[in-house]
Amino acid sequence: MDQKPASALAADIAARTDSYFNRTRQVVARFGDKRVTYAVFLRRPVISAPRLMLDFLARVAAERGTVFDIDVTHPEGTWVGAGEPLVYVTGSMEALSDLETIALQKIGPACVAAHNAYQMSLALPAVPFLAMEARHCAGGEMQEMMAYAASVGSNAARREGARGFIGNANDGTAHWFGERAGRGTMPHALIGYAGSTVRAAEMFHETFPDEALTVLVDYFGREVTDGLAVCERFANLAASGRLSVRLDTHGGRFLEGLDPAESYAVLERQAPGAIRRYRSETELRYLVGTGVSAAAIWRMREALNAAGFPKVRIVASSGFGVDKCRVMADARAPIDVVGTGSFIPDAWTETYATADIVSYDGVPMVKVGREFLLRRNGDRQKGGMP
């Protein structure tokens, strides 16, 4: 009899899975199957974000005509301690043994990114965030994973009173934020094309007259000058709160009009306590250094208010990770929206999830040193895919 051709899913799993897992499956098929339980965990605290892995397991189970019993010990959006099993997966060893590589790819990075998004949201609880991760991702699968993670971390922070992530920058993953489309107005390239910041704003507004307008103001190094010029050109939008300036000054220079001395002076006026406490070199850079510092944001707010544009909003981007958000909160930086992709993990070694079999045909067994993964008496067990 001709062998049934492999499906696209089966071929993908075989190609992407470590060979020793593929060979293990063949050995088990030859010598007899066993019912096993895998424990999945990370070595650092995270926010549980298992959905993409669970969806993958459900798809494989359906194709292979089997059932995996899933026990999600930490529901999506809850905190998980280092080394604590997030999920127990029970089923046929033959059906499960070649899934470990791909399953772990789908849970580890998502959990760490969710934790980062959670921490950032709580650090600036009154500020909404916009996920701008897409162009920092290695392809569409990672893009989907990171958007999902930001939504999970955001929802966890929202339960504690934070605004969290309200949307993202592209249509393909907007659904994770309950949106139909991505948000955003213009990149630096449009300003270069237009020849001036004001002209780029005019072009955008003429093309999309019903949309609120957010204008990048750092292209020519004249954040304050060009920002005020845009406000004057669109005075009605400015007065109605439908105009924003976006600060994205790169780390190679100061915002227009600032230098180290003037940056300190701005914070002395607006948030003196922030610079009188001990600071690391990194914290000082976020406060009074180059790029989008707390001093830069305060200086922009001062200029807008002095010119009679108190309702113009400030969108801040460029390197807003967990630590920068904490420093901005300490400086009470007047940010209306943060655009960031920096919830993506920096240290990818922290994203490595691990799975170990902890029982064979109901008999607890795990390699020495991983006994902490064994189910404790009284642990709940839940059948079926949630």
Backbone torsions as a table, in degrees:
resi	resn	phi	psi	omega
1	MET	NA	137.1	178.0
2	ASP	-66.6	140.6	178.1
3	GLN	-73.0	137.6	179.8
4	LYS	-65.3	129.4	-178.6
5	PRO	-64.6	147.2	179.9
6	ALA	-69.7	141.7	175.2
7	SER	-72.1	169.3	177.5
8	ALA	-61.7	-39.1	178.8
9	LEU	-64.8	-46.1	-179.8
10	ALA	-61.6	-41.3	179.5
11	ALA	-65.5	-39.1	179.2
12	ASP	-65.2	-43.1	179.0
13	ILE	-62.4	-46.1	-178.5
14	ALA	-62.1	-37.4	-177.3
15	ALA	-74.6	-34.2	-173.7
16	ARG	-94.4	-12.4	-176.4
17	THR	-85.3	143.5	174.5
18	ASP	-57.4	138.9	-171.5
19	SER	-61.1	-31.8	-177.7
20	TYR	-68.0	-25.9	174.2
21	PHE	-74.6	-40.3	175.8
22	ASN	-60.4	-41.4	-179.3
23	ARG	-70.5	-35.1	176.1
24	THR	-59.7	-42.1	179.1
25	ARG	-60.3	-41.4	179.7
26	GLN	-66.5	-39.1	178.6
27	VAL	-63.4	-46.7	-179.0
28	VAL	-62.9	-39.7	178.7
29	ALA	-62.1	-32.2	-178.0
30	ARG	-80.5	-37.8	-172.2
31	PHE	-104.7	-1.7	174.7
32	GLY	115.4	133.1	-176.1
33	ASP	-76.6	158.2	171.0
34	LYS	-136.4	155.7	175.3
35	ARG	-90.8	122.4	-173.6
36	VAL	-125.6	162.3	174.8
37	THR	-125.5	125.1	174.8
38	TYR	-98.0	141.2	169.9
39	ALA	-109.1	128.8	-178.9
40	VAL	-109.7	130.2	-176.6
41	PHE	-151.4	165.2	170.9
42	LEU	-120.9	160.1	-176.2
43	ARG	-91.0	5.4	-179.2
44	ARG	-136.8	160.2	176.5
45	PRO	-64.0	142.9	-179.2
46	VAL	-147.8	175.8	166.5
47	ILE	-103.2	130.9	-176.3
48	SER	-64.0	125.1	178.6
49	ALA	-141.5	70.7	-171.1
50	PRO	-93.7	-2.3	-166.4
51	ARG	-59.9	-42.0	-177.3
52	LEU	-65.0	-37.6	176.1
53	MET	-66.9	-43.0	-179.3
54	LEU	-64.6	-39.0	177.5
55	ASP	-62.9	-39.9	177.8
56	PHE	-63.0	-46.3	-179.9
57	LEU	-63.5	-38.2	178.9
58	ALA	-64.3	-40.9	179.8
59	ARG	-64.6	-43.1	-179.8
60	VAL	-67.1	-42.7	-179.6
61	ALA	-59.2	-42.1	179.9
62	ALA	-64.0	-42.1	-179.3
63	GLU	-68.2	-35.1	-176.5
64	ARG	-89.2	0.1	177.0
65	GLY	65.7	38.2	-179.5
66	THR	-133.3	179.3	178.3
67	VAL	-129.3	131.5	171.6
68	PHE	-103.7	126.0	175.9
69	ASP	-85.8	123.9	-173.1
70	ILE	-114.5	129.1	173.9
71	ASP	-119.1	101.1	177.2
72	VAL	-85.2	101.7	-174.5
73	THR	-75.1	-23.4	177.4
74	HIS	-127.9	103.2	-177.4
75	PRO	-58.0	156.8	-179.6
76	GLU	-51.5	130.6	177.1
77	GLY	90.7	2.6	178.8
78	THR	-102.1	156.4	-177.8
79	TRP	-76.5	142.5	-179.9
80	VAL	-128.8	128.7	178.3
81	GLY	-75.5	161.0	179.8
82	ALA	-59.3	129.8	176.8
83	GLY	81.7	-3.1	179.5
84	GLU	-81.4	130.7	176.6
85	PRO	-60.1	130.9	175.7
86	LEU	-86.0	-38.3	-173.7
87	VAL	-144.7	138.8	165.7
88	TYR	-107.2	131.2	179.4
89	VAL	-120.1	122.4	-176.9
90	THR	-119.7	137.8	177.7
91	GLY	171.6	-166.5	178.8
92	SER	-62.5	129.9	178.1
93	MET	-65.7	-35.7	178.2
94	GLU	-62.4	-38.0	-178.0
95	ALA	-80.3	-22.6	-175.1
96	LEU	-100.4	-26.8	-164.8
97	SER	-65.1	-22.0	179.9
98	ASP	-100.4	12.2	-177.1
99	LEU	-101.0	-8.3	-170.4
100	GLU	-61.5	-44.7	-176.9
101	THR	-56.1	-53.7	-175.0
102	ILE	-72.3	-38.8	-179.7
103	ALA	-60.1	-41.9	-178.6
104	LEU	-69.8	-32.9	175.8
105	GLN	-59.7	-31.4	-172.2
106	LYS	-87.5	-9.5	-177.2
107	ILE	-115.3	-38.1	-174.4
108	GLY	-62.3	-59.4	-179.5
109	PRO	-60.5	-35.4	-179.6
110	ALA	-64.4	-40.8	-179.2
111	CYS	-66.2	-40.2	-179.8
112	VAL	-70.6	-43.2	177.9
113	ALA	-62.9	-38.1	177.1
114	ALA	-62.8	-39.2	178.0
115	HIS	-65.1	-40.9	177.7
116	ASN	-62.9	-45.1	179.6
117	ALA	-63.3	-37.9	177.1
118	TYR	-61.5	-49.0	-179.4
119	GLN	-63.9	-41.4	179.7
120	MET	-63.7	-43.8	-179.4
121	SER	-62.5	-40.3	179.6
122	LEU	-72.8	-28.9	179.0
123	ALA	-67.2	-33.8	177.4
124	LEU	-125.1	70.6	-169.8
125	PRO	-65.3	-25.6	-178.2
126	ALA	-89.0	-4.7	-174.2
127	VAL	-105.1	128.4	173.4
128	PRO	-77.9	149.3	-179.0
129	PHE	-114.1	149.7	173.6
130	LEU	-119.0	123.3	-178.6
131	ALA	-77.1	121.1	-178.9
132	MET	-125.9	48.9	-172.6
133	GLU	-85.4	-18.9	-163.2
134	ALA	-55.5	-47.9	-174.1
135	ARG	-78.8	-1.8	173.8
136	HIS	-99.2	3.5	-175.5
137	CYS	-98.4	153.2	178.7
138	ALA	-93.1	66.3	176.0
139	GLY	102.1	173.9	-172.7
140	GLY	-65.8	-35.5	-178.8
141	GLU	-65.8	-42.0	177.6
142	MET	-67.3	-37.9	178.6
143	GLN	-59.3	-45.5	177.6
144	GLU	-62.4	-43.1	-177.8
145	MET	-64.2	-43.4	-177.2
146	MET	-70.5	-37.0	176.4
147	ALA	-64.9	-43.4	176.0
148	TYR	-58.0	-46.0	-178.7
149	ALA	-62.0	-42.7	178.7
150	ALA	-61.4	-38.1	179.4
151	SER	-67.8	-38.2	179.8
152	VAL	-66.8	-48.7	178.5
153	GLY	-62.3	-38.5	179.1
154	SER	-63.9	-45.1	179.7
155	ASN	-63.0	-36.6	177.3
156	ALA	-64.3	-42.5	178.6
157	ALA	-68.9	-34.4	-179.9
158	ARG	-63.1	-34.0	177.2
159	ARG	-65.4	-16.7	177.7
160	GLU	-104.1	12.5	172.7
161	GLY	102.2	0.2	-179.1
162	ALA	-83.5	158.4	175.0
163	ARG	-74.2	-43.6	177.0
164	GLY	72.6	-162.4	-177.3
165	PHE	-83.8	122.0	-175.9
166	ILE	-99.4	-7.9	-178.9
167	GLY	176.5	-173.3	179.5
168	ASN	-143.7	-174.8	-168.1
169	ALA	-100.6	4.4	179.6
170	ASN	-144.0	157.5	-174.9
171	ASP	-71.7	-34.5	-170.5
172	GLY	-62.3	-31.3	-178.8
173	THR	-117.0	12.7	-179.7
174	ALA	-62.7	-25.0	-177.2
175	HIS	-61.6	-26.6	179.1
176	TRP	-65.4	-19.0	-179.2
177	PHE	-109.9	15.6	-179.8
178	GLY	69.8	23.0	-176.8
179	GLU	-112.2	155.8	176.8
180	ARG	-90.5	-22.4	-175.2
181	ALA	-148.0	159.6	175.7
182	GLY	-74.6	162.7	-179.5
183	ARG	-111.1	155.7	177.0
184	GLY	141.8	157.4	-178.0
185	THR	-118.2	-69.2	-171.2
186	MET	-139.5	145.8	169.8
187	PRO	-92.8	174.8	177.2
188	HIS	-60.9	-30.1	-177.3
189	ALA	-60.5	-33.6	-179.2
190	LEU	-68.7	-34.3	178.6
191	ILE	-69.7	-40.5	174.9
192	GLY	-61.5	-40.1	178.3
193	TYR	-63.6	-42.8	-176.9
194	ALA	-74.1	-29.3	179.9
195	GLY	95.1	-14.7	175.5
196	SER	-156.8	156.8	-179.7
197	THR	-65.6	-43.3	-179.9
198	VAL	-63.1	-42.6	-178.5
199	ARG	-65.8	-37.8	176.2
200	ALA	-61.4	-41.1	177.7
201	ALA	-63.8	-40.9	178.2
202	GLU	-62.2	-44.8	179.7
203	MET	-61.5	-44.2	-179.4
204	PHE	-64.7	-46.0	-177.3
205	HIS	-65.0	-36.0	177.9
206	GLU	-67.3	-34.7	-179.7
207	THR	-78.1	-36.9	-178.3
208	PHE	-126.8	69.7	-171.0
209	PRO	-66.9	-21.2	-176.4
210	ASP	-93.1	-2.9	-177.8
211	GLU	-95.4	148.0	170.2
212	ALA	-62.7	154.1	-171.1
213	LEU	-114.8	123.2	172.9
214	THR	-118.2	124.4	-171.8
215	VAL	-118.8	125.3	171.1
216	LEU	-68.0	135.1	-174.0
217	VAL	-123.9	11.4	-175.3
218	ASP	-103.9	-1.3	-171.3
219	TYR	-57.1	-45.4	-177.0
220	PHE	-97.1	9.4	-179.7
221	GLY	72.1	21.5	-178.6
222	ARG	-124.9	58.8	-174.8
223	GLU	-55.6	-47.2	-177.4
224	VAL	-72.3	-49.4	-178.0
225	THR	-60.8	-50.6	-178.7
226	ASP	-70.8	-34.3	177.5
227	GLY	-61.7	-44.6	178.8
228	LEU	-69.1	-34.5	178.2
229	ALA	-64.0	-39.7	176.6
230	VAL	-65.0	-41.4	178.8
231	CYS	-61.4	-42.0	179.4
232	GLU	-67.3	-37.0	-179.9
233	ARG	-68.7	-34.6	-178.2
234	PHE	-118.4	56.4	-174.7
235	ALA	-60.2	-35.6	-179.7
236	ASN	-67.0	-44.5	176.2
237	LEU	-62.3	-40.6	179.7
238	ALA	-61.8	-42.5	-177.5
239	ALA	-70.4	-27.7	-177.6
240	SER	-92.0	-0.4	179.7
241	GLY	78.8	18.1	-178.4
242	ARG	-104.3	15.0	178.0
243	LEU	-122.7	134.9	176.8
244	SER	-131.5	148.3	169.5
245	VAL	-108.4	137.2	-179.4
246	ARG	-108.9	123.1	177.2
247	LEU	-94.3	121.4	179.8
248	ASP	-138.0	29.8	-178.1
249	THR	-54.6	128.4	-177.7
250	HIS	-76.5	165.3	-173.1
251	GLY	-73.4	2.4	180.0
252	GLY	-89.4	-3.9	179.6
253	ARG	-155.3	167.6	176.2
254	PHE	-87.4	156.4	169.0
255	LEU	-58.1	149.6	-178.2
256	GLU	-47.1	126.8	176.5
257	GLY	88.9	-6.9	-179.0
258	LEU	-103.8	151.8	168.3
259	ASP	-147.9	-179.0	-178.4
260	PRO	-55.3	-46.1	-177.2
261	ALA	-64.3	-45.3	-178.8
262	GLU	-69.2	-32.0	177.3
263	SER	-64.0	-43.9	175.3
264	TYR	-61.4	-39.3	-179.1
265	ALA	-63.4	-39.7	178.4
266	VAL	-61.2	-46.4	-179.2
267	LEU	-71.3	-28.6	173.5
268	GLU	-61.8	-35.2	178.0
269	ARG	-74.3	-38.0	-167.6
270	GLN	-106.6	-34.1	-176.8
271	ALA	-151.1	65.2	-173.6
272	PRO	-60.6	-32.3	-179.0
273	GLY	-63.0	-27.6	-176.4
274	ALA	-66.8	-28.5	-177.0
275	ILE	-104.5	1.1	-179.6
276	ARG	-98.1	-8.0	175.4
277	ARG	-90.9	161.4	177.3
278	TYR	-61.1	137.5	-179.5
279	ARG	-134.2	144.3	170.6
280	SER	-76.2	169.0	179.2
281	GLU	-60.8	-39.7	179.6
282	THR	-65.8	-43.5	179.6
283	GLU	-62.5	-39.8	178.0
284	LEU	-63.8	-37.1	178.2
285	ARG	-64.0	-40.1	178.2
286	TYR	-67.3	-28.4	-178.6
287	LEU	-83.1	-52.1	-169.8
288	VAL	-131.9	12.7	-176.6
289	GLY	-89.8	-164.5	178.8
290	THR	-73.1	171.6	178.0
291	GLY	78.1	-155.5	-178.7
292	VAL	-86.5	82.8	179.3
293	SER	-91.3	170.2	174.6
294	ALA	-61.3	-38.0	178.4
295	ALA	-64.1	-38.7	179.3
296	ALA	-63.5	-42.7	-179.3
297	ILE	-66.5	-43.3	177.4
298	TRP	-63.2	-39.4	-179.9
299	ARG	-63.9	-40.3	178.1
300	MET	-64.5	-40.3	179.3
301	ARG	-65.5	-40.9	177.1
302	GLU	-58.6	-46.5	-176.9
303	ALA	-65.2	-42.8	179.4
304	LEU	-63.2	-44.7	-178.9
305	ASN	-66.0	-42.5	-178.5
306	ALA	-64.7	-29.3	-179.4
307	ALA	-87.2	0.9	178.0
308	GLY	87.9	28.4	179.9
309	PHE	-124.1	58.2	-175.7
310	PRO	-69.2	-19.6	-178.0
311	LYS	-90.8	-5.8	176.0
312	VAL	-71.0	130.5	-174.6
313	ARG	-91.5	157.5	177.9
314	ILE	-115.3	121.0	173.0
315	VAL	-101.8	126.9	-178.4
316	ALA	-113.8	136.2	176.0
317	SER	-141.6	-179.5	179.0
318	SER	92.5	90.8	170.2
319	GLY	75.7	27.8	-179.0
320	PHE	-84.7	88.6	172.6
321	GLY	-100.7	-168.1	-176.1
322	VAL	-59.4	-49.2	-175.8
323	ASP	-65.6	-40.9	179.6
324	LYS	-65.4	-38.8	178.0
325	CYS	-62.1	-39.9	179.2
326	ARG	-63.2	-42.0	179.7
327	VAL	-66.5	-40.5	178.4
328	MET	-62.2	-38.0	177.4
329	ALA	-64.8	-41.2	-179.7
330	ASP	-64.8	-32.3	179.5
331	ALA	-89.1	2.2	-178.6
332	ARG	51.0	39.6	-177.5
333	ALA	-59.3	131.5	-175.0
334	PRO	-80.0	69.3	-178.7
335	ILE	-96.0	133.4	177.6
336	ASP	-95.7	-32.0	177.1
337	VAL	-148.7	141.2	172.5
338	VAL	-110.6	127.8	171.8
339	GLY	-103.2	124.7	-172.8
340	THR	-153.0	145.3	166.5
341	GLY	-117.6	8.1	-172.6
342	SER	-82.8	9.1	168.1
343	PHE	-78.8	-11.7	173.7
344	ILE	-62.9	131.9	-175.5
345	PRO	-56.4	137.1	174.5
346	ASP	-81.2	-45.4	-177.3
347	ALA	-99.0	98.7	-174.8
348	TRP	-70.4	-17.0	174.5
349	THR	-63.9	-23.3	178.4
350	GLU	-75.9	-14.1	-175.6
351	THR	-91.8	-2.4	-173.4
352	TYR	-72.6	108.4	173.0
353	ALA	-82.6	155.5	-178.3
354	THR	-131.9	146.0	174.7
355	ALA	-129.1	134.2	175.8
356	ASP	-129.9	139.8	171.2
357	ILE	-71.6	131.7	-177.0
358	VAL	-117.5	-2.2	173.0
359	SER	-159.3	146.3	176.8
360	TYR	-124.5	118.8	-176.6
361	ASP	49.5	41.1	175.2
362	GLY	85.2	-4.1	-179.8
363	VAL	-95.6	117.7	180.0
364	PRO	-60.9	131.1	179.0
365	MET	-163.4	130.1	179.1
366	VAL	-151.7	157.0	-178.0
367	LYS	-64.4	151.3	-176.9
368	VAL	-57.6	133.0	-179.5
369	GLY	100.0	-12.3	179.5
370	ARG	-112.7	23.0	-178.7
371	GLU	-62.2	-21.7	179.8
372	PHE	-65.0	-13.8	179.4
373	LEU	-84.4	-16.1	-177.9
374	LEU	-62.5	144.6	176.6
375	ARG	-64.0	136.9	175.8
376	ARG	-88.5	155.3	177.1
377	ASN	-59.2	133.3	-179.7
378	GLY	93.9	-9.7	175.4
379	ASP	-60.0	138.7	179.6
380	ARG	-73.6	151.8	173.5
381	GLN	-129.6	137.7	-174.6
382	LYS	-132.4	128.2	-179.4
383	GLY	-89.9	151.7	173.7
384	GLY	87.8	164.0	-179.7
385	MET	-84.4	122.9	179.2
386	PRO	-67.5	NA	NA
